Amino acid sequence: MDITLVPGQNNDLEVRLRPDMDFDGLVAGMVFTVRWSNASGASLGSEIQDATALDVCNVSKSGPEQVVGDYRYQVYVAFSLTPLSEISFVLLGGQEYTLCKLPILNAADAFVMVNDDWTAVNNADYFISLNGADGTGIIYDQSTGSFQGSSLSNERTVSVWPNPVTDQAVVSFGPHGSTVTGLDLLDAAGRVVWSKRSNRSVSETMDMKGMTSGAYVLRLTVDDGTRSLIVLKR
């Protein structure tokens, strides 16, 4: 059973499962961990699940957020006592299923579901037990992020292409252009690693050659505030 973290529609994150084959047994237990920059000031609110997701596996925080160096961690655990066959529900092989939503509070940041050195020694690596046996797959498409404040309107859309980025990407503002006065690219520790001051331009080339692979936050200063979106570096 694979797992991922993706942007939601309401300033939240979605935790999704993807089985490699049809499964209607017991999701007996699960552990996963989300990591982000401590410098951002962001935090995660109470998890949200619909009725079916609760029957699949009840997700909850395992203790408070933990600050370790430049990062903040939140560990989650989940369990169920009800086989899916008893609720006539099947997790279909190869399809994604949204297990829960995690509201983002206070600020935007790049959020990552991780297995790293800290999770390895704190019993917080991704793990899932299916019918009492280890069914752990991979964490796929690991890095994601959130918008800060409202999204750009149709008159103020922004895109990064390509994304993920290998060396360079074009940041475009449109379709009709907008006043973007500044661009700042922040790494996972909240440090500015690239910036550009702009004067009513419709696009800028962003150079990420030589940067470490992972998730970055692109912060745009526009005429009515700031916006943030995620950029992935290969």
Summary of the structure (lengths in Angstrom):
residues: 234
radius of gyration: 19.2
end to end distance: 24.4
largest distance: 60.8
contacts: 725
relative contact order: 0.20
helix: 9%
strand: 50%
